Every structure is written in structure tokens, then in C-alpha cells.
Amino acid sequence: MNEILFEDLINRIKKENILNLVIMKDEEIVADYNKKDEYKESKFIINSCTKSIISALIGIAISEGLILGVNQPISDYFPELKKDSVDKRKKDITIYHLLTMSSGISWPEFNNWAFISELMQSHNWVNFILDRPMEANPGERFNYSSGGSHLLSAIISQSTGMNAYTFAQKHLFKPLGINNITWMSDPQGNSNGGFGIEMSAYDMVKIGKLYLDMGKYGDAYLIPKEWVRESLKPGMLASKAMGNYGYQWWMKDFKYPKEIVTVYFAMGNGGQFIFVVPSKNMVAVFISDNYEDSFRPLYYLRKYILKMF
């Protein structure tokens, strides 16, 4: 590790609202920064990093035969979409479209974060989402949507007979030793699929490490290897700044004079990140309280962390 770059990085993030930075390289924690001592044991709202965990649960449910596959229409779970009065395009929405944020349902979240409060104040989140008008054909274009991620969570509830939190406890959290976690639910008991999890930075590292190892933990695959591979395939271009989007995971190439480094990441509003860097056998996690510049950790990743090793 380049100690000069590392020291400069820590000195800089001390001046900002970055609460935790944990880096695992070659199976070892090589950086462990906490703005306050008590943050080491604290759990934080990870916001949209929740979506990447929802994606893993969908893959597990498919592998267990509880969901038919990504091409299954969501109308199988929400039969109200089959009514003659409903926009015909909604009948064509599949699980794949929700995973890739290309459902076509109007959802102005990315430029209007306050819109989420309308969802949270509704008495039935699923109905609120499904009642939104269509603005594009399914699969036509990317549109960031916590609503679509919440529909995935509702599909987990219906297909497994338990909400996403309980299903995750069985298949992910307990096997990984993740014990200190909170996951809020909607009024109907569906785990909040878009932004509902609270966990520690160290438990986020465990999630990142699981993806770094293609779903394998110990001698078993908690997430099917093929699902991890498909999840991290570059799908639609979300933006030049953010890169491409897979199954609820972002991916971006960082170009340097002598190499191109591909990074996969879960990202949450306020600066919560799980970075997975296969070429460097590394996971880096940021917990931040910076809602004015949620993308700040991307700067530190590019400017410092990827150059340190």
C-alpha cells in the first residue's frame, strides 16, 4: 500500500462527513477509519445499497425454484395489471425490467428526491407504484426507481412466504454472521426494497466480499455464481459519470495511464458505497453523511484508493 497516498486520504476525509472507511485487500482489513470511536460498533442507514441485497435475494429465490426467472412477468404477482383498463405496456413488465430499472413506469426520483416522501406517506406502497403512469415501453430506457426495487421485495414476499428481511436472515445474514441489522417495512409488511436497511460498515464489507468471491462463502455458494456474473454484466448506460447498471449494481471503468480498473458498486444516497474491485482483490466501504454530494466517495476511490495498491 502506498502509505503517502493513504495518509493524505485519511487527512482529507477527516475534514468531511465521512463516518467510516473500511478497505479489505487480499482477505485482510488494511484500512479501518472511524470518525468517532463509537461508529465502529454502529449501524447506519445504507439507503439504496439495500437494492443490491434485494437483487441477491431474487437470485437465491430463482435458484430455489420459488421464482420462475427474470423473464417472468410481474403480473403473475400483481394480477391487477391484467385488467383491461390497465395500460397494456404494464402487462409486459418482467422481473428483468425491475432489476435493470427499465420498467417504463414514470418515476421522477433521480432529480426529485422529495418524491420518495409521497411513496412513504401512501397507505399501500405497492399500489402507489403500480398506479404510476407509463412513460416508456419496458426495456426501452433506464430510469432510476426505488419503486421498482420495492416491487422486487414484494415479489420476494409472495414467492417465498416471508418478507425480504426474514428470507435474507435465512440465506445471507445468518450464514455471513451479520447480526446487528434493521430493515424497515411498508404498511403491508414488505421489507423496504429501495432503501430500508441499517447495518454496519463491516457487515457491508461482508456483502462486498461475497460478490468479490462470486457468491461463495466457505465451501458453499450463498448466491449462485451465475447470478453474480449476470448481475455484474454492464447493462444500460445510466450516465457517463456513473457508468452502467446491471441487476441493482452499478459498474464503471476507471482509466489510468497503465491500466483500466473495473469497479462494481452498490450506492446509497448520502454517500454510502460498497465498492468491489476484482482486479485488485479488494472491497472498500464508505459510510457518509453527505447528502449535498453523495458521490464524493467516488472521487476518493478514483483519486486515492485505486492508486494505493
C-alpha positions in Angstrom: 0.0 0.0 0.0 1.2 3.5 -0.9 1.5 5.0 2.7 1.8 8.6 1.4 -1.4 8.4 -0.5 -3.1 6.6 2.4 -2.1 9.3 4.9 -3.3 12.0 2.5 -6.6 10.2 2.0 -7.2 9.9 5.8 -6.3 13.6 6.4 -8.7 14.7 3.8 -11.7 12.5 4.8 -11.3 13.7 8.4 -12.4 17.1 7.2 -15.6 15.7 5.7 -18.7 14.0 6.8 -17.3 10.5 6.1 -18.1 8.4 9.1 -16.4 5.1 8.2 -14.0 3.8 5.6 -13.1 0.1 5.6 -10.9 -1.5 3.0 -10.3 -5.2 2.7 -7.4 -6.3 0.4 -6.4 -9.9 -0.1 -8.6 -11.1 2.7 -7.3 -8.6 5.3 -8.6 -5.3 6.6 -5.9 -2.8 5.6 -7.8 0.4 6.3 -10.2 0.9 9.2 -11.2 4.6 9.7 -14.0 5.7 12.1 -14.7 9.4 12.6 -15.8 8.6 16.1 -14.8 5.5 18.2 -18.5 4.6 18.7 -19.0 4.4 15.0 -17.0 1.2 14.9 -19.9 -0.7 16.5 -22.7 1.4 15.0 -25.1 0.6 12.2 -26.2 3.2 9.7 -28.9 3.6 7.1 -27.3 2.4 3.9 -30.1 3.7 1.7 -30.0 2.4 -1.8 -27.3 -0.2 -1.1 -30.4 -2.1 0.0 -31.2 -2.6 -3.7 -28.1 -4.7 -4.3 -29.1 -7.0 -1.4 -32.6 -7.3 -2.9 -31.0 -8.4 -6.1 -29.1 -11.2 -4.4 -32.3 -12.4 -2.8 -34.1 -12.5 -6.1 -31.3 -14.7 -7.5 -31.5 -17.0 -4.5 -35.3 -17.3 -4.9 -34.9 -18.2 -8.5 -32.2 -20.8 -7.7 -34.7 -22.4 -5.2 -37.4 -22.6 -7.8 -39.6 -20.1 -6.0 -39.4 -17.6 -8.9 -39.5 -18.8 -12.4 -36.8 -16.5 -13.7 -36.0 -12.9 -14.7 -38.3 -13.1 -17.7 -41.4 -13.9 -15.6 -44.0 -11.1 -16.0 -44.7 -9.2 -12.8 -48.4 -9.5 -13.5 -48.1 -13.1 -12.1 -47.6 -11.4 -8.7 -49.8 -8.4 -9.3 -52.9 -9.7 -11.2 -54.5 -6.2 -11.1 -52.1 -5.4 -14.0 -54.1 -7.9 -16.2 -57.3 -5.8 -16.1 -58.4 -4.4 -19.4 -58.4 -0.9 -18.0 -54.6 -1.0 -17.3 -52.1 0.3 -19.8 -51.2 -2.7 -21.9 -47.5 -2.0 -21.5 -47.6 -2.8 -17.8 -48.5 -6.4 -18.7 -45.2 -6.7 -20.5 -43.1 -5.7 -17.4 -40.9 -8.5 -16.2 -38.6 -9.1 -13.2 -35.7 -8.3 -15.5 -37.1 -4.9 -16.2 -37.3 -4.2 -12.5 -33.8 -5.4 -11.9 -32.4 -3.2 -14.6 -34.6 -0.2 -13.9 -36.1 -0.2 -17.3 -39.8 -0.9 -16.4 -41.0 2.2 -18.2 -43.1 3.2 -15.1 -42.9 7.0 -14.6 -40.7 7.6 -11.5 -39.1 11.1 -11.1 -36.8 10.1 -8.2 -33.4 10.8 -9.5 -34.0 14.5 -10.0 -36.5 14.9 -7.2 -35.6 13.0 -4.0 -38.6 14.6 -2.3 -40.8 12.3 -4.4 -39.9 9.4 -2.2 -41.8 11.0 0.7 -45.0 10.6 -1.4 -44.3 6.9 -1.6 -43.7 6.6 2.1 -46.8 8.6 3.1 -49.0 6.3 1.0 -51.1 3.6 2.7 -50.1 0.9 0.2 -46.7 1.3 -1.4 -47.2 -1.4 -4.0 -50.4 0.1 -5.2 -48.8 3.6 -5.3 -46.0 2.2 -7.5 -48.3 0.2 -9.8 -50.7 3.1 -10.2 -48.0 5.3 -11.7 -48.4 6.0 -15.4 -46.1 4.5 -18.0 -43.7 6.9 -19.7 -41.8 4.3 -21.9 -42.0 0.8 -23.2 -40.5 -1.8 -20.9 -36.8 -2.3 -21.7 -36.6 0.9 -23.6 -34.6 3.1 -21.3 -33.0 3.4 -17.9 -34.9 5.3 -15.2 -33.7 5.1 -11.6 -36.5 3.8 -9.4 -36.7 2.7 -5.8 -40.3 1.9 -6.6 -39.2 -0.9 -8.9 -36.8 -2.3 -6.2 -39.7 -2.3 -3.8 -41.8 -4.3 -6.2 -39.0 -6.9 -6.2 -39.2 -7.0 -2.4 -43.0 -7.6 -2.7 -42.3 -10.4 -5.2 -40.0 -12.0 -2.6 -42.7 -11.8 0.0 -45.2 -13.5 -2.3 -42.9 -16.1 -3.8 -41.2 -17.2 -0.6 -43.9 -16.7 2.0 -41.7 -14.4 4.1 -40.6 -10.9 3.7 -37.1 -10.0 2.3 -35.7 -9.4 5.8 -36.7 -12.9 7.0 -35.6 -14.5 3.8 -32.3 -12.7 4.0 -31.8 -13.7 7.6 -32.0 -17.4 6.5 -30.0 -17.2 3.3 -27.5 -14.4 3.8 -27.3 -12.6 7.1 -27.0 -15.6 9.5 -24.6 -17.5 7.3 -22.4 -14.4 7.0 -22.6 -13.6 10.7 -24.5 -10.4 10.2 -26.4 -10.0 13.4 -26.9 -6.3 14.0 -29.3 -5.2 11.3 -32.6 -3.4 11.0 -34.8 -3.4 7.9 -37.9 -1.2 7.8 -41.1 -2.4 6.1 -44.1 -0.9 4.3 -47.6 -0.9 5.9 -48.3 -4.3 4.4 -45.1 -5.9 5.9 -43.0 -5.9 2.7 -39.4 -5.1 3.6 -38.5 -1.7 2.0 -36.7 -2.8 -1.1 -35.3 0.5 -2.2 -33.6 2.0 0.9 -34.7 0.2 4.1 -31.6 -1.4 5.6 -29.4 -0.3 8.5 -26.1 -2.2 9.1 -22.5 -1.5 9.9 -19.7 -0.8 7.5 -18.1 -4.1 8.5 -21.2 -6.0 7.6 -21.3 -4.1 4.3 -17.8 -5.4 3.7 -19.1 -9.0 4.1 -21.6 -8.3 1.3 -19.0 -6.9 -0.9 -16.6 -9.8 -0.2 -19.4 -12.2 -1.1 -19.7 -10.6 -4.6 -15.9 -10.5 -4.9 -15.9 -14.2 -4.4 -18.7 -14.7 -6.9 -21.3 -15.7 -4.2 -19.1 -18.2 -2.4 -18.7 -18.2 1.3 -16.6 -21.0 2.8 -17.4 -24.2 0.9 -20.9 -23.1 -0.2 -22.4 -20.6 -2.7 -24.8 -18.4 -0.8 -25.6 -16.7 -4.1 -25.5 -18.7 -7.3 -22.2 -17.9 -9.2 -24.1 -17.4 -12.4 -26.4 -14.9 -10.8 -23.5 -12.8 -9.6 -22.0 -13.0 -13.1 -25.3 -11.9 -14.7 -25.8 -9.2 -12.0 -22.5 -7.6 -12.8 -22.8 -7.5 -16.6 -22.9 -4.0 -17.9 -26.5 -3.2 -18.9 -27.9 0.1 -19.8 -25.7 3.2 -19.6 -27.1 5.1 -16.7 -24.9 8.1 -17.2 -21.3 8.9 -18.3 -20.4 9.9 -14.8 -22.0 6.9 -13.1 -21.4 4.2 -15.7 -23.6 1.2 -16.4 -26.3 -0.6 -14.5 -26.7 -4.4 -14.0 -29.1 -6.2 -11.7 -29.3 -3.4 -9.0 -25.5 -3.0 -9.2 -23.5 -0.1 -10.8 -20.3 -0.7 -12.8 -17.8 1.7 -14.1 -14.3 1.6 -15.7 -11.7 3.9 -14.2 -8.9 4.6 -16.8 -5.3 5.2 -15.7 -2.2 5.6 -17.9 -1.2 1.9 -17.4 -4.4 0.2 -16.7 -8.2 0.2 -16.7 -9.8 -0.8 -13.5 -13.4 -2.1 -13.5 -15.3 -1.4 -10.3 -18.7 -2.8 -9.3 -20.6 -0.9 -6.6 -23.7 -0.6 -4.5 -24.6 3.1 -3.9 -26.8 4.8 -1.4 -27.9 8.4 -1.1 -25.7 10.4 1.3 -22.5 8.7 0.3 -23.0 5.0 1.2 -20.9 2.7 -1.0 -19.8 -0.9 -1.4 -17.0 -1.0 -3.9 -15.9 -4.3 -5.3 -12.6 -4.3 -7.3 -11.9 -7.8 -8.6 -8.6 -6.9 -10.4 -7.2 -5.8 -7.0 -8.9 -8.4 -4.9 -10.4 -5.6 -2.9 -13.6 -4.3 -1.2 -13.9 -0.8 0.0 -16.9 0.6 2.0 -17.8 4.2 2.8 -20.5 5.3 5.3 -21.1 9.1 4.9 -23.5 11.8 6.0 -23.1 14.0 2.9 -26.5 14.5 1.2 -25.2 17.5 -0.7 -22.6 15.4 -2.5 -23.5 11.7 -2.4 -20.9 10.9 -5.0 -17.9 12.1 -3.0 -16.6 8.6 -2.2 -16.3 8.0 -6.0 -13.7 10.8 -6.1 -11.7 9.3 -3.3 -11.9 5.9 -4.9 -10.5 7.2 -8.2 -8.0 9.7 -6.8 -6.6 7.6 -3.9 -7.8 4.1 -3.3 -7.3 2.6 -6.7 -3.8 4.2 -6.9 -2.8 2.9 -3.4 -2.4 -0.7 -4.4 
